Amino acid sequence: MKSPLPAFDNRITRTLGVAVPIANAPMGTVANPELVSAVTAAGAIGLVPGSIGATRARAFLERMAETTNRPFGVNIPVSFADPGMVDILLEHGVRFVTTSSGPVAPYTARLREAGVTVFHVVTSLETAQQAADAGVDGLIVEGSEGGGLRGATEIPLMVLLPLITSRIDLPVIAAGGIVDGVSMAAAFALGAEGVQMGTRMLASAEAGVHANLKQAVVSASEAESIMINRHNQRPLRVLRTATTRKYEAPSQLDAFRDLIRDVPRLYEEGDMEVGFASVGQVSGRIDQVLPAAEVIRRTVAEFGEVIGRLSRDHFKG
Ligand SMILES: Cc1cc2nc3c(=O)[nH]c(=O)nc-3n(C[C@H](O)[C@H](O)[C@H](O)COP(=O)(O)O)c2cc1C
């Protein structure tokens, strides 16, 4: 029998008190209690989406309290968050928060004073430096290949991650294009100590979206996720459909204004032509819907195999 992998031990696992430095992306509605509980139960980093509003967030956190005593985190999307979100998560004893989609400042000081570990999502060296200056505990570095709302600078992870990890000494979770142990190992080689999976977890058995959307990710090639809405300074990486085509070129149209209200319908009814489906380029590497725990198990096993193989294949003796 093969010997089991040694346990992870780095700044992410130590800071967050987890066994496995893999997070689910905190995707509103998609990352439902079933998905976040499964990730947390696997010893990884379950992240609760904070974009779901105060009432649903409370119910979610109550459910987490019933299903796990392991650590998990909550995302606050700064530009869209319910102003009461910090109170809610402090009431529920949350110890880890990621802030995203906006400036680092609004919540960092209060959360850190309350003893909460804060990681900020960044998409450029400049925003990473601002987050470091604001005193965050770590960064989530997001490349432009990832699904959903993107930074205006659109830098892919291969360039952004080593740039930031070579200049800023903070623990980093890498996001954008991570689906398996090969991509996780690549991110670790570039300086990350953890990874976050969005599109891969959207195509998981537990994710709170219609089977049509999961199947669309499985069927999509690497070229079928496209950037729309650049002209409104809110680029979004989504699956190309007849509906999204008209938001690719500059116009008066605003996908945020027009399509976001129908995303819940797309998730519930599986009608791919209403709303927009946020998915990343890595859809082209996903060919199966899997339970979240199986994604994590396979990723960790392959990560260990890749780390060993690289030194065997590229050195003498
Ligand atoms: C459907 C969807 C919803 C998302 N919602 C959020 C969110 O509310 N907050 C956030 O910080 N990131 C959000 N993201 C971005 C992810 O956190 C993550 O950075 C990205 O998906 C990583 O790239 P990948 O899709 O290639 O894994 C979302 C991504 C997707 C696909």
The ligand as a MOL file (V3000), in Angstrom:
LIG
                    3D

  0  0  0     0  0            999 V3000
M  V30 BEGIN CTAB
M  V30 COUNTS 31 33 0 0 0
M  V30 BEGIN ATOM
M  V30 1 C -20.4880 31.7710 -10.0190 0
M  V30 2 C -19.3640 32.5190 -9.3550 0
M  V30 3 C -19.6570 33.4370 -8.3420 0
M  V30 4 C -18.6270 34.1090 -7.6900 0
M  V30 5 N -18.9280 34.9560 -6.6620 0
M  V30 6 C -17.9140 35.4960 -5.9190 0
M  V30 7 C -18.1920 36.2710 -4.7480 0
M  V30 8 O -19.3440 36.5200 -4.3780 0
M  V30 9 N -17.1350 36.7530 -4.0470 0
M  V30 10 C -15.8310 36.5260 -4.4190 0
M  V30 11 O -14.9020 36.9610 -3.7200 0
M  V30 12 N -15.5530 35.8170 -5.5320 0
M  V30 13 C -16.5630 35.2870 -6.2790 0
M  V30 14 N -16.2600 34.5590 -7.4120 0
M  V30 15 C -14.8640 34.4260 -7.8680 0
M  V30 16 C -14.2270 33.2330 -7.1990 0
M  V30 17 O -14.0700 33.5340 -5.8460 0
M  V30 18 C -12.8720 32.7810 -7.7370 0
M  V30 19 O -11.8970 33.7580 -7.5350 0
M  V30 20 C -12.8480 32.3960 -9.1850 0
M  V30 21 O -13.9750 31.6360 -9.5030 0
M  V30 22 C -11.5850 31.5880 -9.4270 0
M  V30 23 O -11.4560 31.1820 -10.7640 0
M  V30 24 P -12.0020 29.7820 -11.3350 0
M  V30 25 O -13.4260 30.0310 -11.6320 0
M  V30 26 O -11.1430 29.5750 -12.5330 0
M  V30 27 O -11.7920 28.7440 -10.2610 0
M  V30 28 C -17.2780 33.8910 -8.0810 0
M  V30 29 C -17.0020 32.9820 -9.1120 0
M  V30 30 C -18.0110 32.2940 -9.7390 0
M  V30 31 C -17.6540 31.3080 -10.8260 0
M  V30 END ATOM
M  V30 BEGIN BOND
M  V30 1 1 1 2
M  V30 2 1 2 3
M  V30 3 2 2 30
M  V30 4 2 3 4
M  V30 5 1 4 5
M  V30 6 1 4 28
M  V30 7 2 5 6
M  V30 8 1 6 7
M  V30 9 1 6 13
M  V30 10 2 7 8
M  V30 11 1 7 9
M  V30 12 1 9 10
M  V30 13 2 10 11
M  V30 14 1 10 12
M  V30 15 2 12 13
M  V30 16 1 13 14
M  V30 17 1 14 15
M  V30 18 1 14 28
M  V30 19 1 15 16
M  V30 20 1 16 17
M  V30 21 1 16 18
M  V30 22 1 18 19
M  V30 23 1 18 20
M  V30 24 1 20 21
M  V30 25 1 20 22
M  V30 26 1 22 23
M  V30 27 1 23 24
M  V30 28 2 24 25
M  V30 29 1 24 26
M  V30 30 1 24 27
M  V30 31 2 28 29
M  V30 32 1 29 30
M  V30 33 1 30 31
M  V30 END BOND
M  V30 END CTAB
M  END
